[in-house]
């Protein structure tokens, strides 16, 4: 779970940097040369789309709770019992 959260944090940071770069292009290149802006923005926009898909594939808390609920409802109580083995 921590690995997923760390991966999500890194992905969001990458997206933020891409958005800042696109904003800079929008302010400095677009007014002077829209064609150049379109060419220069193409790569960052593709990267943003790829990263957006990665974020959408990240399990949400609802997904985690659904998995836990299925395990709880499965009648397999040995998982909870095994956890209790390590309790003082």
C-alpha positions, 0 to 999 in steps of 0.5 A: 500500500505504501508503495502504491501511495509513493508511486501516486505521489511521484506521478502527481509530482510529474504531472505538476511539472508537466502542467507548469511547463505547458503553462510556460509554453502557453504564456511565452510561445503561444502568443508569438507562434501558435504552430510552434506551441502546438508542436512543443506542447504535443509531447507534454500533453501525451505524457499527461494523458499517460500519467492520468491513466496511471492515476486512474488505475491506482486502487482507491480506498473504496477498492481496498474496502471492497477487497477487505469486505469480501475477505471478511464475508468469505467466512475465512476467519483464519486471517484474523486469527493469525493476526491475533497470534502475534498480539501480546 
